[in-house]
Each structure stands twice: as C-alpha cells, then as structure tokens.
Amino acid sequence: MTDKRLVLTTAGSNDEARRIADALLERRLAACVNIVSKAESIYRWKGKVEEATEWLMWIKTTQAAFPRVRDTIRELHSYEIPECLCVAIEDGSPEYLTWLDESVE
C-alpha cells in the first residue's frame, strides 16, 4: 500500500474539466490529470434516471493532498454534488510513484 491516490470526478464540459485540472496542477495538488472526453453517464438524480455527456477526470495525488483536492473540486465545479471518489493506489512503478510524490506538495 502507498500513500498515493487516484481521484475520480466528472465535469459537464471540457472547459470545466480543464479549469479544474489547471487549478489542481497550479496549486500542486496533483501530479497529473487525465481528461477523458465525452463519457456517457446514466444516473439517478432527484428520483429520475438522467443521461448526460461528461468529461471523466483521473487525478493522481497523495493521501495528504486529497482533502485540498476535494475542496478545489467543490469550489470550481458547477454541479450541486460533484463526484469525488478517492481510490488507494496499492502499488506502481517506483519511478512513477517517486515522480508523483515530488510533483505534489
């Protein structure tokens, strides 16, 4: 087990995803953010099944930085309740994990 984390969120547009990614990198809260365009989401919201096109974001960070990542997503996101899931990274290449650690404050 490592202290590295993968945070998942979605955004309603590419511009919103880029704005969140830029802020996370500028604030040194993430080493890398992948934006996967035009994911189709089907979800239950306020008692109804909804569909939307979203931009999926994979955010590489550390356990210590996660609370600030979560707060930044909440601050910049347009959704009433933005997705913010934190997944522990069990293992990885030592070089990549070192780079990730050096990239996040």
C-alpha positions, 0 to 999 in steps of 0.5 A, a space after each residue: 500500500 502507498 500513500 498515493 491516490 487516484 481521484 475520480 470526478 466528472 465535469 459537464 464540459 471540457 472547459 470545466 474539466 480543464 479549469 479544474 485540472 489547471 487549478 489542481 496542477 497550479 496549486 500542486 495538488 496533483 501530479 497529473 490529470 487525465 481528461 477523458 472526453 465525452 463519457 456517457 453517464 446514466 444516473 439517478 438524480 432527484 428520483 429520475 434516471 438522467 443521461 448526460 455527456 461528461 468529461 471523466 477526470 483521473 487525478 493522481 495525488 497523495 493521501 495528504 493532498 486529497 482533502 485540498 483536492 476535494 475542496 478545489 473540486 467543490 469550489 470550481 465545479 458547477 454541479 450541486 454534488 460533484 463526484 469525488 471518489 478517492 481510490 488507494 493506489 496499492 502499488 506502481 512503478 517506483 519511478 512513477 510513484 517517486 515522480 508523483 510524490 515530488 510533483 505534489 506538495 
